[in-house]
């Protein structure tokens, strides 16, 4: 039996990685500010819910859910009930009686309850940087390893948003996330033009375990209500 895969529904991208992302994997969606990391992550959950009936949970630890939904409405991803969204305040209220101080452990416990309750299959955490800011991590590699493992053990296919500094460099805040994750989806800007420069978005699959994937970076656009990549062949037409 082959590996079950979850489609990104980015037009042209799934074909570049054997049909999609391995089910049950833990994946980073990385990039600097403005590269549409949150929009891409939400889009994956949204289109899987509508097209495949796969339930997804979006955990936002920074942005207010109303603000997130207003942005998604502008991208025509506004079908009510397609994606369940929980905020930091929602989680805080639900776990307030617990004596555990470590927020990574608190979130793991909360996600287990949500998984048991609603059988979610897809998960977005927005963002890892915000999660780290909530707690003191004593043993970085061990705690992140066990957190990633807990997501996999729960059966989620996870997309963890990681904010990169403008100068680039590490894909995760501590430099261990890229080794512990199963996949890395990298979004970046490139400047084009002379005096009047423009910023173009690109997407690359840096890493995807158990997958023969293309290693090129592709121009990424949002058009006709979904993300699309352009290959060299497309651009030569």
Protein Blocks (a to p, Z undefined) as FASTA:
>chain_A
ZZddddekighklmmngoiacehiacdddddehilmmmmmmmmmmmmmmmnopacddddf
kbcfklmmmmmmmnopabghkaccddfklmmmmmmmpmbfblklmmmmmmmmmmmmnopa
bdcdddfklmmmmpccfblmlmmmmmmmmmmmnopacdddddddfkgpifbfnopmmmmp
mbdcddddddedjklccdddddddfbaghiacdfbdcddddeehiacdddfklmmZZ
